[in-house]
Amino acid sequence: MNPSKVGSRTAERGFIVVATLWLLAALAGLILVGSVYMTQSAIALGAFDAATQLQMISTGGVELAAYQLSGVAPQARPTRGSFTFRLANARIAVEYQSEAARINLNMAPRSTIAGLFTALGVGSDAAVQLADRVVAWRTASRPSLQDEEDSLYVAAGLKYLPRHAGFNNVDELSLVVGMPAALVERARPYLTLYSGIAGVNVLEAAPEVLAALPDMTAAKADAFLNQRDSLASQDPGFVLGVLGGGVTGATVSAGNAYRIRMHIILPDGRDSRSEGVIVLPDRGTKAAYRVFTWRDEIDPSTGGTQR
């Protein structure tokens, strides 16, 4: 046999082997890429399913709460309540509370806002000055006032001016000139935009909110808090009389806005806590309840989603 032909065939076989190995390596790479893609897709799909379940369950909880509250005349609605139920193999606990337990940032008088800042540790003079800035932010423009207030923002080097209209959300409080970030964080749990009233429901208000009311003394607040749990079923006039009278902004009205909190345990064990504010229609109207704000959050230690 011709040696040159033997060498040629050997070289061809070697090329085929090398080419085959390269093809196998490429195929293995494609399999690996495909495996990673499928894994990531499965994870993404799982998260999407959890989000869908969470949205469905949250909606069910809100509708049940709205149904319970809408079945009662507005003046007789409870200021708080709770219930539990199961849906789609998930366990849900729902609590609701009148939003009138908080100070309305767009409606409360200057004195109440200053009172809250004082209750949170701000000196009385500084609290009044900050309350003035809050009221000026939300007050419609008037030429002399607008020029004076706008100049404070310009002098502070800020690249914006006060809105001269209502706050769009509580976090906007941080935009008010001179407002300390730490104070905004402390005040946030006691503020709302949704209660629809300038007063505060004293049956549900936190001690800090009670202390913020004009003419409220420490003695009045302490005496009231010591017996508040027994007053929920009493006549409104009697409840307010316990305060000793003369407390501006005190009310027992629940209003139409409620803050709803849900604790959801999904079938796969993931834990979620949701919170939002709904406003109910007046009894006898055909309008549905409205959701003003809502947040779903699954425990990040087990993965989750927000909407």
C-alpha positions in Angstrom: 0.0 0.0 0.0 1.2 3.4 -0.9 2.5 5.1 2.4 1.3 8.5 1.3 -2.3 7.2 1.0 -2.1 5.6 4.5 -0.9 8.9 5.9 -3.7 10.7 4.2 -6.4 8.4 5.6 -4.9 8.7 9.1 -5.0 12.5 8.9 -8.6 12.4 7.7 -9.6 10.1 10.6 -7.8 12.4 13.0 -9.7 15.5 11.7 -13.0 13.7 12.0 -12.2 12.7 15.6 -11.3 16.3 16.5 -14.3 17.7 14.7 -16.5 15.2 16.6 -15.0 16.2 19.9 -15.6 19.9 19.1 -19.3 19.1 18.2 -19.8 17.2 21.5 -18.2 20.1 23.4 -20.5 22.6 21.7 -23.5 20.3 22.3 -22.6 20.0 26.0 -22.3 23.8 26.2 -25.8 24.2 24.6 -27.2 21.7 27.1 -25.7 23.7 30.0 -27.0 27.0 28.7 -30.4 25.4 28.1 -30.4 24.0 31.7 -29.5 27.4 33.2 -32.2 29.1 31.1 -34.9 26.5 32.1 -33.9 26.9 35.8 -34.1 30.6 35.6 -37.4 30.4 33.8 -38.8 28.1 36.4 -37.7 30.5 39.1 -39.3 33.4 37.3 -42.5 31.5 36.7 -42.6 30.6 40.4 -42.3 34.2 41.3 -45.0 35.2 38.8 -47.4 32.5 40.2 -46.8 33.8 43.8 -47.5 37.3 42.6 -50.7 36.2 40.9 -51.8 34.3 44.0 -51.0 37.2 46.3 -53.0 39.7 44.1 -56.0 37.4 44.1 -55.9 36.8 47.8 -55.3 40.4 48.7 -58.3 41.4 46.5 -60.4 38.8 48.3 -59.4 40.2 51.7 -60.2 43.8 50.7 -63.6 42.8 49.3 -64.5 40.9 52.4 -63.5 43.9 54.6 -65.4 46.3 52.4 -68.4 44.1 52.4 -68.4 43.9 56.3 -68.1 47.7 56.6 -70.5 48.7 53.8 -73.3 46.7 55.4 -73.4 49.1 58.3 -74.7 52.7 58.3 -71.7 55.1 58.1 -72.4 56.6 61.5 -72.5 53.1 63.0 -69.4 51.7 61.4 -66.8 50.2 63.8 -63.5 52.0 64.1 -61.6 48.7 64.0 -62.2 45.0 63.4 -60.5 41.8 62.3 -61.4 38.4 60.8 -59.6 35.3 59.2 -60.4 33.2 56.2 -58.9 30.7 53.8 -58.6 31.0 50.1 -56.7 29.0 47.5 -55.2 26.9 50.4 -53.7 30.1 51.9 -54.4 31.4 55.4 -55.3 35.0 55.7 -55.7 37.3 58.7 -57.2 40.7 58.1 -57.3 43.8 60.4 -58.9 47.1 59.6 -58.8 50.5 61.4 -60.4 53.9 60.7 -57.9 56.1 58.9 -59.3 58.9 61.1 -56.9 57.6 63.8 -54.2 59.6 61.9 -53.7 63.3 61.4 -54.7 64.5 57.9 -51.7 66.2 56.5 -53.8 68.2 54.0 -56.7 69.1 56.4 -55.4 69.3 60.0 -55.0 72.8 61.4 -51.5 74.3 62.0 -51.8 73.7 65.7 -52.4 70.0 65.4 -49.4 69.6 63.1 -47.2 71.6 65.4 -48.5 69.5 68.3 -47.4 66.3 66.6 -43.9 67.6 66.0 -43.8 68.6 69.6 -45.0 65.2 70.7 -42.2 63.7 68.7 -39.5 65.6 70.5 -39.2 68.9 68.5 -39.0 72.1 70.6 -42.2 74.2 70.7 -40.8 77.1 68.7 -39.2 74.9 66.0 -42.4 72.8 65.8 -44.5 75.9 65.1 -42.1 77.1 62.4 -42.1 73.7 60.7 -45.9 73.6 60.9 -46.0 77.0 59.2 -43.9 75.6 56.4 -46.2 72.6 56.0 -49.3 74.8 55.8 -47.6 77.1 53.3 -46.7 74.1 51.1 -50.4 73.1 50.9 -51.9 76.5 50.7 -53.0 78.0 47.3 -50.8 80.8 46.0 -51.4 84.3 47.1 -48.9 86.9 45.7 -47.4 88.2 48.9 -47.3 84.9 50.7 -46.1 83.0 47.6 -43.1 85.4 47.1 -42.2 85.2 50.8 -42.4 81.4 50.9 -40.7 80.8 47.6 -37.8 82.9 48.7 -37.1 80.5 51.5 -36.6 77.6 49.1 -34.4 79.7 46.8 -32.3 80.9 49.8 -31.9 77.2 50.9 -30.4 76.4 47.4 -33.3 74.0 46.6 -34.1 73.5 42.9 -37.9 73.4 43.5 -40.5 75.6 45.1 -43.4 74.7 47.3 -46.4 73.3 45.5 -49.0 75.6 47.0 -51.4 72.7 46.7 -52.1 69.6 48.8 -49.6 66.9 49.4 -49.7 64.0 47.0 -48.3 61.6 49.5 -47.0 61.7 53.1 -43.4 61.2 51.9 -43.6 64.6 50.2 -43.3 66.0 53.7 -39.5 65.5 53.3 -39.5 68.2 50.5 -40.7 71.0 52.9 -37.8 73.4 53.5 -36.1 72.8 56.8 -37.8 69.5 57.5 -35.4 67.1 59.2 -35.4 63.6 57.5 -35.5 61.9 61.0 -38.7 63.8 61.9 -40.4 62.7 58.7 -39.6 59.1 59.5 -41.0 59.5 63.1 -44.1 61.3 61.9 -45.0 59.0 59.0 -47.0 56.4 61.0 -49.2 59.2 62.4 -50.1 61.0 59.2 -52.6 60.3 56.4 -54.1 62.0 53.3 -57.2 59.9 53.2 -59.3 60.3 56.3 -61.5 63.0 54.8 -61.7 64.9 58.1 -59.6 67.5 59.9 -60.2 66.0 63.3 -58.9 62.8 64.9 -60.8 59.8 66.1 -59.8 59.6 69.8 -60.9 56.0 70.2 -58.2 54.8 67.8 -55.5 57.5 67.8 -52.0 56.6 69.0 -50.9 58.4 72.2 -48.6 60.7 70.0 -51.7 61.7 68.0 -53.8 62.4 71.1 -51.0 64.6 72.5 -51.0 66.6 69.2 -54.5 67.8 69.6 -54.8 71.5 70.7 -55.8 72.0 74.3 -54.8 68.4 75.1 -52.8 68.1 78.3 -50.8 65.2 79.5 -53.2 64.6 82.4 -56.2 64.5 80.0 -54.5 62.2 77.6 -53.4 59.8 80.4 -56.8 59.7 82.0 -58.5 59.0 78.7 -56.1 56.3 77.6 -56.5 54.5 80.9 -60.2 54.0 80.3 -60.4 54.1 76.5 -60.9 50.4 76.0 -64.2 50.5 77.9 -65.5 53.5 75.9 -65.9 52.0 72.4 -69.7 51.2 72.9 -70.5 54.5 74.7 -72.4 57.4 73.3 -70.1 59.8 71.4 -71.0 62.7 73.7 -70.1 60.7 76.7 -66.7 59.7 75.1 -65.8 63.2 74.3 -67.0 64.3 77.8 -64.4 61.9 79.3 -61.8 64.2 77.8 -63.1 67.0 79.9 -64.3 69.0 76.9 -62.5 71.8 75.2 -60.2 69.5 73.1 -60.3 70.9 69.5 -60.3 68.3 66.8 -61.4 65.4 68.9 -64.0 63.2 67.3 -65.3 59.6 67.4 -66.3 59.5 63.7 -64.9 56.6 61.8 -65.2 58.3 58.4 -65.2 56.3 55.2 -61.5 55.6 54.9 -60.0 52.4 56.5 -56.4 51.1 56.6 -56.4 47.4 56.0 -53.5 45.1 57.0 -53.3 41.5 55.9 -51.1 38.6 57.0 -51.0 36.0 54.3 -49.4 32.6 54.5 -49.2 31.1 50.9 -49.5 27.3 50.3 -45.8 27.0 49.7 -45.1 28.5 53.1 -44.1 32.0 52.0 -45.1 34.7 54.4 -46.6 38.0 53.2 -47.8 41.2 54.9 -49.9 43.6 52.9 -51.3 47.1 53.8 -53.4 49.7 52.1 -56.1 52.2 52.4 -59.6 52.0 51.0 -62.5 54.5 50.9 -66.0 53.2 51.1 -69.0 54.8 49.4 -71.8 56.3 51.4 -74.6 53.9 52.1 -77.2 53.7 49.4 -74.9 54.7 46.6 -73.9 52.3 43.8 -70.3 53.3 43.7 -67.7 50.7 44.6 -65.0 51.1 47.2 -61.8 52.7 46.0 -58.3 51.6 46.8 -56.0 54.6 47.4 -52.8 52.9 48.2 -51.7 49.2 48.5 -48.5 47.3 49.0 -47.9 43.5 48.8 -44.6 42.3 50.1 -43.5 38.6 50.5 -40.8 37.9 53.1 -37.5 38.5 51.2 -35.9 35.6 53.0 -38.1 33.3 50.9 -38.3 35.3 47.8 -41.3 37.3 46.6 -42.8 40.3 44.8 -44.3 43.7 45.3 -46.9 45.5 43.3 
